[in-house]
Amino acid sequence: MPWRAFLTVLLVAFVLQTAAARQFGIESLDLLLAYALFCALALPTGDARIAAFLVGFAQDLGSGGYGGTSAPIGASAFCFGLTGIAVTWLREWLNTQIWWVRLLVAFLAAVPGQLVLAFYTHWWLSAWRMSAGQTFLHVVTVSMLAALLAVGLTTLPLFLNWDRRRRGRARPRW
């Protein structure tokens, strides 16, 4: 795995998430979760799990605490790591060559991790101010947007014809 490229993209996603997303008021678009899902979908199993954990650790560093409280570092790292493990486990069982299966895998893996993070924020930190229904709707929205962005990034080489250039021949369709 090219770790320098990973860290460069992580830094760009981190700056966009912490600076631009808050300025434009689009907090429901979690770029770091989308990047963790992309890494979990695209990288080999061991690298994918480590990358998801590192993206969660970056989320912890940039959170500044949940809801104004000083949260201990590690909650997002743990939840993103669980999400990475779930994606790599699900992609072994399902055919992730199809875009909607990748979307389903990313969404099904993101929801439990985000629910654990929301419950942690609500009960242990007392910083979550939403009802249970609003929390679930927020988790589903954030997970779906991140999964859509991650799957869009995984199909980007097909749209740009990067795989044809690399192989020198047309890609077979099944």
Backbone as ProteinMPNN parsed JSONL, in Angstrom:
{"seq_chain_A": "MPWRAFLTVLLVAFVLQTAAARQFGIESLDLLLAYALFCALALPTGDARIAAFLVGFAQDLGSGGYGGTSAPIGASAFCFGLTGIAVTWLREWLNTQIWWVRLLVAFLAAVPGQLVLAFYTHWWLSAWRMSAGQTFLHVVTVSMLAALLAVGLTTLPLFLNWDRRRRGRARPRW", "coords_chain_A": {"N_chain_A": [[0.841, -1.183, 0.0], [0.573, 2.196, -0.834], [1.54, 4.25, 1.429], [2.187, 6.944, 1.715], [0.626, 8.262, -0.197], [-1.855, 7.589, 0.846], [-1.778, 8.996, 3.317], [-1.59, 11.606, 2.368], [-4.037, 11.974, 0.998], [-5.677, 11.558, 3.201], [-5.013, 13.783, 4.751], [-5.982, 15.848, 3.096], [-8.734, 15.207, 3.04], [-9.254, 15.469, 5.759], [-8.798, 18.226, 6.208], [-10.751, 19.297, 4.51], [-13.034, 18.237, 5.764], [-12.949, 19.281, 8.403], [-12.742, 22.048, 8.025], [-14.059, 23.04, 5.606], [-16.558, 21.642, 5.435], [-17.902, 22.316, 7.794], [-18.11, 25.081, 7.467], [-19.806, 25.315, 5.256], [-22.031, 24.139, 6.221], [-22.665, 21.399, 5.998], [-22.691, 19.058, 7.716], [-23.677, 16.52, 7.73], [-22.448, 15.147, 5.738], [-19.942, 13.097, 5.934], [-16.774, 13.143, 5.302], [-14.502, 11.808, 6.141], [-15.45, 9.359, 7.086], [-16.406, 8.395, 4.645], [-13.97, 8.166, 3.313], [-12.733, 6.219, 4.874], [-14.446, 4.06, 4.352], [-14.026, 3.827, 1.593], [-11.298, 3.064, 1.567], [-11.551, 0.626, 2.908], [-13.019, -0.794, 1.058], [-11.367, -0.856, -1.193], [-8.698, -1.604, -0.648], [-6.244, -4.2, 0.195], [-7.061, -6.708, 2.684], [-5.708, -6.539, 5.294], [-4.39, -4.032, 5.126], [-6.626, -2.44, 4.663], [-8.071, -2.564, 7.062], [-6.274, -1.389, 8.877], [-6.046, 1.14, 7.707], [-8.688, 2.129, 7.953], [-8.887, 2.305, 10.741], [-6.892, 4.273, 11.199], [-7.979, 6.476, 9.87], [-10.219, 6.886, 11.473], [-8.888, 7.591, 13.816], [-7.79, 10.021, 13.0], [-10.188, 11.392, 12.732], [-10.909, 11.541, 15.419], [-8.86, 13.205, 16.368], [-9.449, 15.591, 15.092], [-11.947, 16.253, 16.018], [-12.368, 17.853, 18.243], [-13.738, 17.371, 20.508], [-16.944, 16.066, 21.437], [-19.818, 17.784, 20.933], [-18.895, 20.002, 22.329], [-17.701, 19.003, 24.573], [-14.801, 17.618, 26.113], [-13.736, 14.907, 24.651], [-12.443, 11.622, 25.117], [-9.709, 10.402, 23.185], [-10.114, 7.99, 20.702], [-12.639, 6.87, 20.382], [-13.868, 7.279, 17.832], [-11.868, 6.08, 16.317], [-12.036, 3.436, 17.168], [-14.692, 2.822, 16.331], [-14.564, 3.306, 13.542], [-12.624, 1.454, 12.93], [-14.036, -0.911, 13.528], [-15.944, -0.676, 11.514], [-14.31, -0.912, 9.251], [-13.424, -3.554, 9.6], [-15.884, -4.866, 9.361], [-16.571, -4.255, 6.687], [-14.469, -5.519, 5.261], [-14.945, -8.124, 6.017], [-17.538, -8.578, 4.996], [-17.101, -8.209, 2.252], [-15.732, -10.469, 1.567], [-17.683, -12.381, 1.466], [-19.594, -11.491, -0.316], [-20.238, -10.504, -3.738], [-18.42, -7.995, -4.675], [-17.911, -6.753, -7.049], [-19.961, -5.582, -8.326], [-21.601, -2.477, -8.43], [-23.825, -1.749, -6.799], [-23.807, -3.686, -4.875], [-21.421, -3.134, -3.578], [-22.226, -0.681, -2.517], [-24.261, -1.532, -0.774], [-22.751, -3.153, 0.975], [-20.979, -1.238, 2.06], [-22.812, 0.509, 3.294], [-24.174, -1.221, 5.11], [-22.059, -1.86, 6.768], [-21.301, 0.601, 7.782], [-23.43, 1.603, 9.309], [-23.712, 0.143, 11.892], [-21.267, 0.901, 13.151], [-21.513, 3.697, 13.258], [-23.792, 3.871, 14.831], [-22.843, 2.831, 17.272], [-20.993, 4.839, 17.869], [-22.74, 7.038, 18.134], [-24.297, 6.181, 20.339], [-22.29, 6.06, 22.27], [-21.587, 8.768, 22.387], [-23.981, 9.814, 23.313], [-24.695, 8.459, 25.787], [-22.323, 8.048, 27.392], [-20.929, 10.452, 27.217], [-22.88, 12.34, 27.407], [-23.557, 14.22, 25.465], [-25.134, 14.205, 23.246], [-27.961, 15.476, 21.755], [-30.319, 14.607, 20.568], [-33.415, 12.881, 19.861], [-34.217, 9.34, 20.031], [-35.264, 8.444, 17.566], [-34.525, 10.549, 15.85], [-31.784, 10.315, 16.088], [-31.314, 7.778, 14.949], [-32.195, 8.304, 12.317], [-30.344, 10.267, 11.612], [-27.957, 8.773, 11.736], [-28.426, 6.858, 9.712], [-28.636, 8.567, 7.497], [-26.067, 9.815, 7.415], [-24.485, 7.535, 7.093], [-25.43, 6.506, 4.623], [-24.85, 8.618, 2.824], [-22.042, 8.69, 3.054], [-21.434, 6.099, 2.179], [-22.376, 6.214, -0.473], [-20.616, 8.143, -1.526], [-18.161, 6.823, -1.173], [-18.49, 4.528, -2.793], [-18.824, 5.797, -5.216], [-16.245, 6.816, -5.514], [-14.832, 4.431, -5.792], [-15.672, 3.563, -8.284], [-14.681, 5.453, -9.947], [-12.2, 5.066, -11.494], [-13.18, 3.488, -13.627], [-14.874, 5.227, -15.011], [-13.068, 7.115, -15.879], [-11.504, 5.702, -17.567], [-9.136, 4.549, -16.628], [-8.445, 1.936, -16.006], [-8.393, 0.603, -18.454], [-6.289, 1.809, -19.821], [-4.179, 1.075, -18.23], [-4.136, -1.709, -18.446], [-4.09, -2.107, -21.171], [-5.941, -3.318, -22.779], [-9.386, -4.01, -23.494], [-11.747, -4.196, -20.828], [-13.246, -7.137, -19.697], [-16.758, -7.769, -19.647], [-19.222, -9.004, -17.41]], "CA_chain_A": [[0.0, 0.0, 0.0], [1.333, 3.452, -0.835], [1.099, 4.959, 2.633], [2.314, 8.394, 1.523], [-0.577, 8.702, -0.897], [-2.945, 7.463, 1.824], [-1.694, 10.097, 4.273], [-1.876, 12.851, 1.658], [-5.494, 12.048, 0.807], [-6.253, 11.713, 4.535], [-4.839, 15.177, 5.144], [-6.923, 16.651, 2.309], [-10.085, 14.921, 3.542], [-9.324, 16.029, 7.106], [-8.943, 19.682, 6.096], [-12.078, 19.56, 3.952], [-14.059, 17.899, 6.744], [-12.94, 20.16, 9.569], [-12.864, 23.457, 7.665], [-15.052, 23.364, 4.585], [-17.891, 21.079, 5.713], [-18.544, 23.106, 8.848], [-18.404, 26.406, 6.925], [-20.934, 25.218, 4.347], [-23.169, 23.577, 6.938], [-23.011, 20.054, 5.529], [-22.108, 18.126, 8.667], [-24.147, 15.152, 7.497], [-21.522, 14.521, 4.8], [-18.729, 12.77, 6.686], [-15.759, 12.783, 4.317], [-13.565, 10.846, 6.721], [-16.121, 8.053, 7.039], [-16.396, 7.97, 3.243], [-12.609, 7.738, 2.978], [-12.511, 4.93, 5.542], [-15.179, 3.05, 3.581], [-13.306, 3.642, 0.331], [-10.093, 2.266, 1.853], [-11.973, -0.729, 3.252], [-13.492, -1.459, -0.161], [-10.384, -0.912, -2.275], [-7.376, -2.087, -0.253], [-6.193, -5.559, 0.744], [-7.73, -6.818, 3.977], [-4.923, -6.001, 6.406], [-4.214, -2.6, 4.926], [-7.932, -1.79, 4.777], [-8.425, -2.441, 8.476], [-5.382, -0.395, 9.475], [-6.403, 2.447, 7.156], [-9.947, 2.566, 8.57], [-8.557, 2.718, 12.11], [-6.15, 5.535, 11.149], [-8.927, 7.534, 9.504], [-10.981, 7.157, 12.696], [-8.004, 8.31, 14.733], [-7.765, 11.398, 12.502], [-11.487, 11.969, 13.104], [-10.811, 11.873, 16.843], [-7.97, 14.352, 16.553], [-10.077, 16.795, 14.584], [-13.31, 16.466, 16.506], [-12.423, 18.921, 19.225], [-14.72, 16.982, 21.509], [-18.299, 15.927, 20.928], [-20.775, 18.692, 21.538], [-18.235, 20.946, 23.211], [-17.037, 18.331, 25.688], [-13.513, 17.043, 25.735], [-13.913, 13.458, 24.57], [-11.184, 10.896, 25.003], [-9.359, 9.971, 21.835], [-10.217, 6.557, 20.483], [-13.999, 6.414, 20.085], [-14.031, 7.185, 16.375], [-10.907, 5.095, 15.821], [-12.622, 2.12, 17.435], [-15.877, 2.615, 15.491], [-14.135, 3.199, 12.151], [-11.956, 0.155, 12.836], [-15.111, -1.909, 13.416], [-16.529, -0.541, 10.187], [-13.351, -1.508, 8.317], [-13.486, -5.007, 9.766], [-17.157, -5.331, 8.802], [-16.513, -4.188, 5.227], [-13.589, -6.566, 4.743], [-15.602, -9.41, 6.231], [-18.656, -8.698, 4.057], [-16.656, -8.312, 0.857], [-15.323, -11.851, 1.326], [-18.873, -13.203, 1.268], [-20.445, -10.963, -1.377], [-19.57, -10.105, -4.974], [-18.318, -6.534, -4.653], [-17.619, -6.227, -8.375], [-21.163, -4.864, -8.737], [-21.596, -1.233, -7.667], [-24.854, -1.674, -5.768], [-23.396, -4.584, -3.786], [-20.462, -2.331, -2.815], [-23.014, 0.292, -1.762], [-24.911, -2.26, 0.311], [-21.715, -3.549, 1.934], [-20.503, -0.039, 2.764], [-23.884, 1.007, 4.153], [-24.404, -2.164, 6.213], [-20.925, -1.804, 7.689], [-21.201, 1.925, 8.396], [-24.509, 1.862, 10.269], [-23.404, -0.26, 13.275], [-20.193, 1.718, 13.705], [-22.041, 5.019, 13.572], [-24.7, 3.73, 15.978], [-22.001, 2.714, 18.473], [-20.451, 6.174, 18.133], [-23.836, 7.88, 18.628], [-24.629, 5.755, 21.702], [-21.183, 6.493, 23.123], [-21.705, 10.21, 22.559], [-25.185, 10.122, 24.091], [-24.743, 7.952, 27.15], [-21.123, 8.239, 28.203], [-20.507, 11.85, 27.222], [-24.077, 13.167, 27.579], [-23.415, 15.34, 24.549], [-26.05, 14.038, 22.122], [-29.208, 16.132, 22.122], [-31.394, 14.177, 19.681], [-34.204, 11.742, 20.316], [-33.766, 8.073, 19.455], [-35.643, 8.427, 16.152], [-33.665, 11.492, 15.134], [-30.44, 9.742, 16.069], [-31.29, 6.72, 13.947], [-32.291, 8.935, 11.011], [-29.049, 10.909, 11.376], [-26.973, 7.714, 11.464], [-28.728, 6.298, 8.393], [-28.298, 9.579, 6.498], [-24.608, 9.947, 7.34], [-23.944, 6.282, 6.546], [-25.772, 6.39, 3.212], [-24.072, 9.597, 2.063], [-20.647, 8.248, 3.03], [-21.362, 4.911, 1.326], [-22.511, 6.665, -1.861], [-19.371, 8.796, -1.924], [-17.112, 5.799, -1.25], [-18.729, 3.703, -3.981], [-18.509, 6.658, -6.351], [-14.791, 6.871, -5.654], [-14.325, 3.144, -6.279], [-15.994, 3.419, -9.707], [-14.056, 6.534, -10.694], [-11.289, 4.605, -12.556], [-13.924, 3.0, -14.793], [-15.372, 6.367, -15.767], [-11.937, 7.83, -16.463], [-10.8, 4.725, -18.405], [-7.813, 4.289, -16.086], [-8.124, 0.51, -16.022], [-8.086, 0.201, -19.822], [-4.961, 2.284, -20.141], [-3.207, 0.309, -17.453], [-4.064, -3.081, -18.949], [-3.84, -2.114, -22.601], [-7.0, -4.007, -23.504], [-10.718, -3.746, -22.949], [-12.118, -4.966, -19.659], [-14.396, -8.003, -19.992], [-17.99, -7.537, -18.881], [-19.855, -10.262, -17.061]], "C_chain_A": [[0.88, 1.238, 0.0], [0.858, 4.362, 0.317], [1.249, 6.469, 2.515], [1.094, 8.955, 0.825], [-1.787, 8.635, 0.042], [-2.947, 8.653, 2.78], [-1.977, 11.445, 3.621], [-3.375, 13.029, 1.455], [-6.194, 12.207, 2.152], [-6.142, 13.156, 5.007], [-5.804, 16.09, 4.394], [-8.356, 16.444, 2.806], [-10.285, 15.52, 4.929], [-9.545, 17.54, 7.065], [-10.312, 20.032, 5.534], [-13.18, 19.297, 4.975], [-14.107, 18.914, 7.874], [-13.153, 21.62, 9.208], [-14.039, 23.72, 6.732], [-16.449, 22.851, 4.934], [-18.618, 21.873, 6.787], [-18.916, 24.501, 8.351], [-19.636, 26.393, 6.022], [-22.164, 24.589, 4.992], [-23.6, 22.203, 6.463], [-22.351, 19.02, 6.44], [-22.578, 16.692, 8.455], [-23.307, 14.433, 6.449], [-20.199, 14.329, 5.524], [-17.682, 12.262, 5.698], [-14.781, 11.753, 4.854], [-14.177, 9.45, 6.784], [-16.137, 7.52, 5.611], [-15.009, 7.49, 2.838], [-12.273, 6.408, 3.639], [-13.232, 3.806, 4.803], [-14.505, 2.78, 2.245], [-12.068, 2.772, 0.533], [-10.47, 0.821, 2.158], [-12.459, -1.495, 2.032], [-12.37, -1.729, -1.153], [-9.066, -1.577, -1.906], [-7.411, -3.556, 0.147], [-6.647, -5.567, 2.202], [-6.949, -6.193, 5.124], [-4.734, -4.505, 6.315], [-5.527, -1.845, 5.107], [-8.322, -1.576, 6.238], [-7.568, -1.411, 9.187], [-5.757, 1.005, 8.998], [-7.69, 2.981, 7.773], [-9.714, 3.029, 10.003], [-7.847, 4.068, 12.114], [-7.041, 6.709, 10.757], [-9.803, 7.885, 10.712], [-10.165, 7.91, 13.724], [-7.879, 9.775, 14.311], [-9.076, 12.11, 12.819], [-11.489, 12.377, 14.577], [-9.963, 13.105, 17.076], [-8.628, 15.652, 16.115], [-11.437, 17.105, 15.154], [-13.396, 17.626, 17.473], [-13.404, 18.621, 20.338], [-16.101, 16.92, 20.89], [-19.208, 16.884, 21.676], [-20.136, 19.653, 22.521], [-17.554, 20.303, 24.401], [-15.702, 17.79, 25.217], [-13.63, 15.521, 25.807], [-12.555, 12.786, 24.533], [-10.955, 10.421, 23.57], [-9.507, 8.452, 21.751], [-11.601, 6.078, 20.126], [-14.224, 6.262, 18.589], [-13.072, 6.164, 15.781], [-11.45, 3.684, 16.011], [-13.792, 1.843, 16.486], [-15.513, 2.504, 14.011], [-13.387, 1.89, 11.935], [-12.96, -0.978, 12.73], [-15.76, -1.869, 12.032], [-15.613, -1.157, 9.133], [-13.342, -3.022, 8.39], [-14.77, -5.557, 9.148], [-17.141, -5.309, 7.278], [-15.649, -5.312, 4.67], [-14.188, -7.953, 4.949], [-16.732, -9.614, 5.225], [-18.196, -8.852, 2.615], [-16.075, -9.688, 0.535], [-16.513, -12.732, 0.968], [-19.722, -12.764, 0.085], [-19.606, -10.559, -2.577], [-19.533, -8.583, -5.045], [-17.87, -5.959, -5.99], [-18.79, -5.418, -8.92], [-21.306, -3.641, -7.836], [-22.638, -1.214, -6.554], [-24.562, -2.636, -4.617], [-22.345, -3.876, -2.927], [-21.183, -1.299, -1.964], [-23.687, -0.367, -0.568], [-23.913, -2.659, 1.387], [-21.251, -2.345, 2.74], [-21.565, 0.487, 3.723], [-24.103, 0.093, 5.358], [-23.255, -2.177, 7.211], [-20.855, -0.472, 8.421], [-22.246, 2.144, 9.485], [-24.176, 1.377, 11.68], [-22.299, 0.572, 13.914], [-20.674, 3.105, 14.093], [-23.04, 4.973, 14.72], [-23.922, 3.61, 17.291], [-21.436, 4.075, 18.85], [-21.529, 7.117, 18.673], [-24.229, 7.494, 20.049], [-23.548, 6.168, 22.683], [-21.293, 7.988, 23.42], [-22.889, 10.555, 23.454], [-25.055, 9.695, 25.553], [-23.49, 8.251, 27.962], [-20.7, 9.694, 28.292], [-21.653, 12.815, 27.494], [-24.039, 14.393, 26.681], [-24.391, 15.273, 23.374], [-27.406, 14.557, 22.529], [-30.383, 15.75, 21.231], [-32.177, 13.039, 20.32], [-33.693, 10.479, 19.623], [-34.091, 7.991, 17.962], [-34.789, 9.362, 15.322], [-32.238, 10.966, 15.035], [-30.328, 8.67, 15.006], [-31.351, 7.297, 12.538], [-30.975, 9.623, 10.641], [-27.98, 9.876, 11.007], [-27.19, 7.118, 10.08], [-28.346, 7.286, 7.292], [-26.788, 9.705, 6.316], [-23.998, 8.698, 6.702], [-24.232, 6.151, 5.058], [-24.982, 7.382, 2.365], [-22.606, 9.186, 1.958], [-20.479, 7.022, 2.132], [-21.485, 5.287, -0.147], [-21.228, 7.321, -2.358], [-18.243, 7.783, -2.082], [-17.28, 4.938, -2.493], [-18.475, 4.519, -5.247], [-17.016, 6.762, -6.587], [-14.222, 5.549, -6.166], [-14.63, 2.939, -7.76], [-15.365, 4.507, -10.559], [-13.061, 6.059, -11.749], [-12.004, 4.063, -13.791], [-14.419, 4.153, -15.658], [-14.251, 7.139, -16.455], [-11.084, 6.948, -17.373], [-9.376, 4.468, -17.921], [-7.464, 2.813, -16.155], [-7.794, 0.031, -17.436], [-6.669, 0.62, -20.205], [-3.895, 1.45, -19.454], [-3.045, -1.091, -18.024], [-3.784, -3.164, -20.434], [-4.885, -2.86, -23.407], [-8.325, -3.72, -22.804], [-11.005, -4.683, -21.769], [-13.321, -5.837, -19.995], [-15.587, -7.671, -19.096], [-18.615, -8.881, -18.55], [-21.325, -10.118, -16.963]], "O_chain_A": [[1.841, 1.312, 0.766], [-0.094, 5.129, 0.177], [0.503, 7.208, 3.159], [0.581, 10.006, 1.21], [-2.638, 9.524, 0.029], [-3.995, 9.25, 3.028], [-2.545, 12.332, 4.257], [-3.919, 14.104, 1.708], [-7.197, 12.914, 2.243], [-7.079, 13.69, 5.6], [-6.379, 17.004, 4.984], [-9.102, 17.409, 2.972], [-11.365, 16.021, 5.24], [-10.379, 18.07, 7.798], [-10.965, 20.956, 6.019], [-14.152, 20.049, 5.047], [-15.186, 19.36, 8.263], [-13.699, 22.37, 10.016], [-14.912, 24.532, 7.038], [-17.429, 23.57, 4.741], [-19.829, 22.079, 6.693], [-19.935, 25.049, 8.77], [-20.419, 27.343, 6.02], [-23.223, 24.517, 4.37], [-24.785, 21.875, 6.521], [-21.548, 18.205, 5.985], [-21.951, 15.753, 8.945], [-23.442, 13.22, 6.286], [-19.432, 15.274, 5.705], [-17.701, 11.095, 5.306], [-14.285, 10.915, 4.101], [-13.48, 8.461, 6.556], [-15.91, 6.331, 5.388], [-14.882, 6.513, 2.099], [-11.606, 5.564, 3.039], [-12.681, 2.717, 4.646], [-14.422, 1.63, 1.812], [-11.821, 1.849, -0.243], [-9.788, -0.106, 1.72], [-12.325, -2.717, 1.976], [-12.412, -2.723, -1.879], [-8.373, -2.073, -2.794], [-8.482, -4.103, 0.41], [-6.613, -4.534, 2.87], [-7.504, -5.38, 5.862], [-4.894, -3.788, 7.303], [-5.54, -0.736, 5.642], [-8.844, -0.521, 6.598], [-8.07, -0.643, 10.008], [-5.784, 1.947, 9.79], [-7.775, 4.168, 8.084], [-10.281, 4.034, 10.431], [-8.16, 4.924, 12.942], [-6.868, 7.817, 11.266], [-10.093, 9.059, 10.943], [-10.69, 8.773, 14.428], [-7.863, 10.668, 15.159], [-9.076, 13.298, 13.14], [-12.01, 13.433, 14.935], [-10.311, 13.957, 17.894], [-8.385, 16.702, 16.711], [-12.031, 18.126, 14.807], [-14.414, 18.317, 17.513], [-13.852, 19.531, 21.036], [-16.395, 17.637, 19.934], [-19.35, 16.803, 22.896], [-20.794, 20.078, 23.47], [-16.887, 20.995, 25.171], [-15.516, 17.537, 24.026], [-13.624, 14.933, 26.888], [-11.609, 13.336, 23.968], [-11.896, 10.086, 22.85], [-9.064, 7.728, 22.643], [-11.741, 4.97, 19.609], [-14.716, 5.23, 18.134], [-13.428, 5.457, 14.839], [-11.336, 2.841, 15.121], [-13.878, 0.762, 15.905], [-16.097, 1.689, 13.296], [-13.502, 1.28, 10.872], [-12.774, -1.904, 11.941], [-16.083, -2.909, 11.457], [-16.082, -1.844, 8.225], [-13.263, -3.699, 7.364], [-14.747, -6.596, 8.488], [-17.639, -6.237, 6.64], [-16.043, -5.986, 3.718], [-13.962, -8.854, 4.142], [-16.872, -10.699, 4.661], [-18.838, -9.555, 1.835], [-15.938, -10.042, -0.636], [-16.364, -13.719, 0.247], [-20.484, -13.56, -0.464], [-18.408, -10.304, -2.451], [-20.517, -7.956, -5.437], [-17.487, -4.791, -6.058], [-18.628, -4.654, -9.872], [-21.151, -3.745, -6.619], [-22.36, -0.709, -5.467], [-25.028, -2.417, -3.499], [-22.361, -3.994, -1.702], [-20.801, -1.063, -0.818], [-23.682, 0.186, 0.531], [-24.193, -2.522, 2.578], [-21.141, -2.419, 3.964], [-21.246, 0.869, 4.849], [-24.206, 0.566, 6.49], [-23.464, -2.478, 8.386], [-20.398, -0.418, 9.562], [-21.965, 2.807, 10.483], [-24.348, 2.155, 12.619], [-22.385, 0.913, 15.094], [-20.29, 3.63, 15.138], [-23.134, 5.921, 15.5], [-24.296, 4.211, 18.297], [-21.405, 4.426, 20.029], [-21.258, 7.911, 19.574], [-24.47, 8.368, 20.881], [-23.848, 6.579, 23.804], [-21.114, 8.419, 24.559], [-22.812, 11.481, 24.261], [-25.284, 10.5, 26.456], [-23.594, 8.668, 29.116], [-20.175, 10.129, 29.317], [-21.417, 13.989, 27.781], [-24.444, 15.481, 27.092], [-24.458, 16.214, 22.583], [-27.955, 14.127, 23.544], [-31.354, 16.502, 21.147], [-31.679, 12.331, 21.196], [-32.841, 10.548, 18.738], [-33.27, 7.514, 17.179], [-34.373, 9.015, 14.217], [-31.567, 11.153, 14.02], [-29.363, 8.646, 14.243], [-30.636, 6.83, 11.651], [-30.544, 9.567, 9.489], [-27.198, 10.084, 10.08], [-26.225, 6.895, 9.349], [-27.794, 6.887, 6.267], [-26.292, 9.702, 5.189], [-23.098, 8.799, 5.867], [-23.359, 5.724, 4.302], [-24.493, 7.022, 1.294], [-21.996, 9.318, 0.897], [-19.492, 6.917, 1.405], [-20.77, 4.736, -0.984], [-20.803, 7.079, -3.488], [-17.454, 7.875, -3.023], [-16.298, 4.648, -3.177], [-17.969, 3.991, -6.237], [-16.566, 6.793, -7.733], [-13.232, 5.547, -6.897], [-13.906, 2.202, -8.431], [-15.503, 4.484, -11.781], [-13.069, 6.615, -12.847], [-11.477, 4.172, -14.899], [-14.391, 4.073, -16.886], [-14.468, 7.749, -17.502], [-10.06, 7.394, -17.891], [-8.494, 4.195, -18.735], [-6.297, 2.468, -16.345], [-6.977, -0.876, -17.59], [-5.942, -0.142, -20.843], [-2.845, 1.159, -20.027], [-1.93, -1.609, -18.079], [-3.291, -4.185, -20.914], [-4.723, -3.02, -24.617], [-8.359, -3.247, -21.668], [-10.544, -5.824, -21.742], [-14.314, -5.337, -20.523], [-15.42, -7.334, -17.924], [-18.534, -9.809, -19.355], [-22.023, -11.09, -16.675]]}, "name": "protein", "num_of_chains": 1, "seq": "MPWRAFLTVLLVAFVLQTAAARQFGIESLDLLLAYALFCALALPTGDARIAAFLVGFAQDLGSGGYGGTSAPIGASAFCFGLTGIAVTWLREWLNTQIWWVRLLVAFLAAVPGQLVLAFYTHWWLSAWRMSAGQTFLHVVTVSMLAALLAVGLTTLPLFLNWDRRRRGRARPRW"}
